[in-house]
Amino acid sequence: MFFYLHIRLIKFICQSVAFILTCWLFFMCLYPLFIWIVFKAFFTKSLQAHSKDNDEITVGIFHPYCNAGAGGERVLWSTVRALQSYYKNVHVFIYTGDLDYDRETILANVEKVFDLKLHNNINIVYLHRRDWVEAKRYPFCTLLGQSLGSIWLGWEALTLFKPDIYIDTMGYAFTYPLFKYFGGCKVASYTHYPIISSDMCNQVSNGSVSVTNCELIAKNPFLSTLKLGYYKGIAFLYSLAGCSADIVMVNSSWTQAHINSIWNCPKRTHLLYPPCDVAKLIELPLVSDDIKNQEIRIVSVSQFRPEKNHNLMIQVMEKLKSIVDDETWSKMRLILVGSCRSQVDEVYVNKLKNFAKKVYVNDNIEFKVNIPYNDLIQELQKGTIGIHAMWNEHFGISVVDGLAAGLIMIAHSSGGPLADIVNIDTLTRNGYLANDIDEYVEKIISIVNMISVDRFSTVSFERNLAKIVEPLFKQS
């Protein structure tokens, strides 16, 4: 008993030291930046303002990867269209680090990828410090480094242009105090997922290996204890930053629960499902069974990043090959559709291709990288089954898209798909949930009934967003 208490005391001390050290490092790194910001704010000319009419309201939207073409970008551009549709006196400014693309190219890509047509009252504010928020810059203490980096990037954005209303659509909470207290802006956020959550802490406590918890730490109790204290320090700092937002929007019940537990501002937090183009997908003409039976197309739509767990999908194909007959296997195709934001993502795709070759399923897997919206629609239309394998997916736009297009969806039994999208009740089932390779294989051939997905529509998103942010426009 004494030994057990002694171990618990040591763990508590180690966690406390890691917690205090994390907060100390954050504020020590922030201190010179804070002094510089104060100096610039009080002893130089005022922040750059936009020449505007008396009744014009400027909205700055922070989205450093605005040209990426994934679900987060659909939220960004649907937000822009909502503001343009419901507030005629709005002028939108997009903060982005996509330096290689001019305004016309970016807007043309929006129409090509998302089929969204926008008005011309959009300006692009180019940020040159985006690499400060990229994970590859911080091999250790990545969350701490990215948090500090976002402050540096946010200050660049604020000095380039100070809006009346600031909206962050990527989850960079550490920029909120900058725009609110130094820029005097009203602040709104759309959070796809918290940078830290109790699930991540539980993985460390349980010694589970994952994308965010490498095997070295997972198998070492001392390092796990230190990391848990580090995570708690990050959560404390995250809460200080996040609760400064005037309006908080979240994309799923799962995200809402975590944000409320960390930021503790439930009265300012609104659940707003992200926009899914269900109207167009529902209207797609059905492909005849005769044509579909020529191939069994299993479609995945997700950005090419490790956390999306494409490896599991390839392993599913490997197991299917071993249990189905040759004729059935010859018809099976795994269609991996997604976007690549950078060279890092492209390297990831090449690793997936090599893995598929290693397990001898590459002939039955197709990679569709950065394809236009119309091609994506065709892939959904030709598909039979939809697959999504990310653990704790914050929402799952592609899961909704697949349901609307008539695919039989199988998603991981966690996060948004579990909390909001996939219904597994016997009488109202609209999809399947799985936890491991065996369950995905087992459920791939199941038949499901569809239910309405209208609540996830783009029209619903735009209408509700305009209503939620209305107080900001009344105060501006």
Disulfide bonds with the S-S distance in Angstrom:
none
